Amino acid sequence: MIRDGPALMVAPLRAMAISPENIDYTFRNWAQTQLCTPDRFYRPRNVEEVAEIVHEAAQSDVRLKVVGAGLSYTDAPLSPPRGWLMSLEHMNRVLEVDKVNGRVRVQAGIRLGDLNELLAQHRLALEVLPAISEPSLAGALATASHGTGCDFGVLSTCVTSLQLVTPDAEVHEVDPDDADLFAAAVAGLGALGVVTEVTLAVVPAFLLEETRFAEPMDVALDALPRRLADHAHVRVVWFPYVTKVEVVCQDRTSTPPSRPLGFVRWLDDRLTAFHARRLVAWLTHVFPEHVPRLNRFARWLARGRRTRVGRSDHLLAYASPHRHEAMEYAIPAARAAEALRALRALVEGERIPVNGEVELRWARADAVWLSPAQGRDVCYVRAAANGQFVTEEYFPAFHRLMRDFDARPHLGCVHLFEPLELLDVMPRARAFDALRRRLDPTGLFANDFVTRLFGP
Ligand SMILES: Cc1cc2nc3c(=O)[nH]c(=O)nc-3n(C[C@H](O)[C@H](O)[C@H](O)COP(=O)(O)OP(=O)(O)OC[C@H]3O[C@@H](n4cnc5c(N)ncnc54)[C@H](O)[C@@H]3O)c2cc1C
């Protein structure tokens, strides 16, 4: 719980100085699957304004939610009907850089891509990054976003302290001395209050050398233990109905960065990374019976062994995907190969027309209460696809299968756990909920997403 002693600041109790922006604002998430029209929408510029809004919402007896960049596939950032929504997009500055101790203090609304650029200017970098640069820092932390690497935790493990505006509109600095609140707030789903500033552990800027190659799935899965031991960052990508998987290995290097891509390579990269995938996805809707052939084509576009060297954030954040839906479940790391083989048997055995890739990534065990890697090393299995069959057939089948592998959900992605089931699936979910109820007894920061997970 929050330690005794005064909060850093108490919200002013005078009339509000900040006005809502636009009462007609409608928020839609990136995947265009979730939307809400809040009664009020705010974009505060500093923590005082955040505290004012929290105070006013509590006085007005409405629900309040903070939205990041809207990249979550779920309704996590939605305000309930007649609720208020707040975005910290104007709170996006780097406040302090301490190169000696490897710490940076930033405002929580900064986008990861902007943060990476600003860190690079100081010859610094984050060691853990999700595959996309668009999320806000606070949003990525709130759902325990992750990259890949057996020696790396989720992004929240890079936090050394944070500033939190709690439901009573007080501003607190939360650090590991406040062990429980810290373990909850570094991935708090916006259910504990508003994260306004974050101090992150950073490292000197580094280059990565990336090697990508295709290999028959069984060969790649047999080689997994060795590759995971030999390489810092490994991911495995499989297009259903294709015999080969793509293996991507990344390691630190002092080799100079690759020269900018030539035209043919650039065209090839743009084709494989985005346009060809989009075209193939569209064709799978028109000709679902040709999904196996079209997936083979998508895989063929990404053929060949390629090595490149680049700035760490440019290679760790690689996705520029077309619109899709995604489920991602974390299973014990040791069961990764078994799970991918079982998924292949399921999809191909039942001829499910899966038109998106399956990706395996890894994370080290951590102590973050709502992290899927809490207390155990995990392999994340990500299932991406689009089309009606996804919700009706593929995701339910994926869910049932992954339950057999003791799966825990990534809370920024679609999941099919029943209401309250999370309390049994995530070992520290009950502790999180108890803390949430103590901090927020009236449910100011609860929305449907939070209520489904933890109850009203
Ligand atoms: C194409 C794509 C690729 C992705 N790749 C990865 C990946 O590689 N790894 C991974 O782990 N995830 C990945 N994700 C998921 C994504 O990282 C998470 O959903 C992340 O939470 C999105 O951040 P956001 O800023 O968009 O937050 P939002 O989706 O807007 O919000 C997420 C949560 O954060 C809370 N929140 C936002 N700001 C604050 C704040 N200031 N204080 C308190 N709570 C706050 C919201 O209330 C909400 O509960 C991917 C998503 C997409 C669409």
PDBQT file of the ligand as one rigid body, heavy atoms in Angstrom, charges set to zero:
ROOT
HETATM    1  C1  LIG A 501       0.262  -4.201 -34.476  1.00  0.00    +0.000 C 
HETATM    2  C2  LIG A 501       0.465  -4.401 -33.012  1.00  0.00    +0.000 A 
HETATM    3  C3  LIG A 501       1.633  -4.967 -32.565  1.00  0.00    +0.000 A 
HETATM    4  C4  LIG A 501       1.829  -5.191 -31.184  1.00  0.00    +0.000 A 
HETATM    5  N1  LIG A 501       3.006  -5.752 -30.779  1.00  0.00    +0.000 NA
HETATM    6  C5  LIG A 501       3.180  -5.993 -29.471  1.00  0.00    +0.000 A 
HETATM    7  C6  LIG A 501       4.384  -6.565 -28.995  1.00  0.00    +0.000 A 
HETATM    8  O1  LIG A 501       5.311  -6.807 -29.757  1.00  0.00    +0.000 OA
HETATM    9  N2  LIG A 501       4.489  -6.848 -27.672  1.00  0.00    +0.000 N 
HETATM   10  C7  LIG A 501       3.477  -6.576 -26.801  1.00  0.00    +0.000 A 
HETATM   11  O2  LIG A 501       3.602  -6.894 -25.624  1.00  0.00    +0.000 OA
HETATM   12  N3  LIG A 501       2.333  -5.983 -27.212  1.00  0.00    +0.000 NA
HETATM   13  C8  LIG A 501       2.173  -5.694 -28.509  1.00  0.00    +0.000 A 
HETATM   14  N4  LIG A 501       1.017  -5.089 -28.922  1.00  0.00    +0.000 N 
HETATM   15  C9  LIG A 501       0.042  -4.697 -27.909  1.00  0.00    +0.000 C 
HETATM   16  C10 LIG A 501       0.341  -3.282 -27.373  1.00  0.00    +0.000 C 
HETATM   17  O3  LIG A 501       1.697  -3.120 -27.076  1.00  0.00    +0.000 OA
HETATM   18  C11 LIG A 501      -0.414  -3.067 -26.062  1.00  0.00    +0.000 C 
HETATM   19  O4  LIG A 501      -1.755  -3.257 -26.281  1.00  0.00    +0.000 OA
HETATM   20  C12 LIG A 501      -0.170  -1.668 -25.457  1.00  0.00    +0.000 C 
HETATM   21  O5  LIG A 501      -0.868  -1.628 -24.236  1.00  0.00    +0.000 OA
HETATM   22  C13 LIG A 501      -0.656  -0.545 -26.337  1.00  0.00    +0.000 C 
HETATM   23  O6  LIG A 501      -0.263   0.702 -25.790  1.00  0.00    +0.000 OA
HETATM   24  P1  LIG A 501      -1.176   1.990 -26.027  1.00  0.00    +0.000 P 
HETATM   25  O7  LIG A 501      -0.367   3.202 -25.680  1.00  0.00    +0.000 OA
HETATM   26  O8  LIG A 501      -1.783   1.948 -27.348  1.00  0.00    +0.000 OA
HETATM   27  O9  LIG A 501      -2.269   1.794 -24.868  1.00  0.00    +0.000 OA
HETATM   28  P2  LIG A 501      -3.854   1.663 -25.001  1.00  0.00    +0.000 P 
HETATM   29  O10 LIG A 501      -4.188   0.496 -25.825  1.00  0.00    +0.000 OA
HETATM   30  O11 LIG A 501      -4.444   2.967 -25.395  1.00  0.00    +0.000 OA
HETATM   31  O12 LIG A 501      -4.232   1.374 -23.468  1.00  0.00    +0.000 OA
HETATM   32  C14 LIG A 501      -3.807   0.192 -22.857  1.00  0.00    +0.000 C 
HETATM   33  C15 LIG A 501      -3.997   0.304 -21.350  1.00  0.00    +0.000 C 
HETATM   34  O13 LIG A 501      -3.114   1.301 -20.838  1.00  0.00    +0.000 OA
HETATM   35  C16 LIG A 501      -3.814   2.129 -19.932  1.00  0.00    +0.000 C 
HETATM   36  N5  LIG A 501      -3.134   3.421 -19.902  1.00  0.00    +0.000 N 
HETATM   37  C17 LIG A 501      -2.775   4.184 -20.957  1.00  0.00    +0.000 A 
HETATM   38  N6  LIG A 501      -2.158   5.300 -20.517  1.00  0.00    +0.000 NA
HETATM   39  C18 LIG A 501      -2.127   5.230 -19.166  1.00  0.00    +0.000 A 
HETATM   40  C19 LIG A 501      -1.632   6.084 -18.142  1.00  0.00    +0.000 A 
HETATM   41  N7  LIG A 501      -1.024   7.245 -18.416  1.00  0.00    +0.000 N 
HETATM   42  N8  LIG A 501      -1.778   5.696 -16.859  1.00  0.00    +0.000 NA
HETATM   43  C20 LIG A 501      -2.378   4.525 -16.545  1.00  0.00    +0.000 A 
HETATM   44  N9  LIG A 501      -2.876   3.684 -17.469  1.00  0.00    +0.000 NA
HETATM   45  C21 LIG A 501      -2.738   4.045 -18.767  1.00  0.00    +0.000 A 
HETATM   46  C22 LIG A 501      -5.211   2.188 -20.523  1.00  0.00    +0.000 C 
HETATM   47  O14 LIG A 501      -6.159   2.629 -19.570  1.00  0.00    +0.000 OA
HETATM   48  C23 LIG A 501      -5.394   0.734 -20.927  1.00  0.00    +0.000 C 
HETATM   49  O15 LIG A 501      -5.807  -0.022 -19.826  1.00  0.00    +0.000 OA
HETATM   50  C24 LIG A 501       0.807  -4.833 -30.271  1.00  0.00    +0.000 A 
HETATM   51  C25 LIG A 501      -0.373  -4.235 -30.732  1.00  0.00    +0.000 A 
HETATM   52  C26 LIG A 501      -0.537  -4.014 -32.091  1.00  0.00    +0.000 A 
HETATM   53  C27 LIG A 501      -1.807  -3.381 -32.565  1.00  0.00    +0.000 C 
ENDROOT
TORSDOF 0
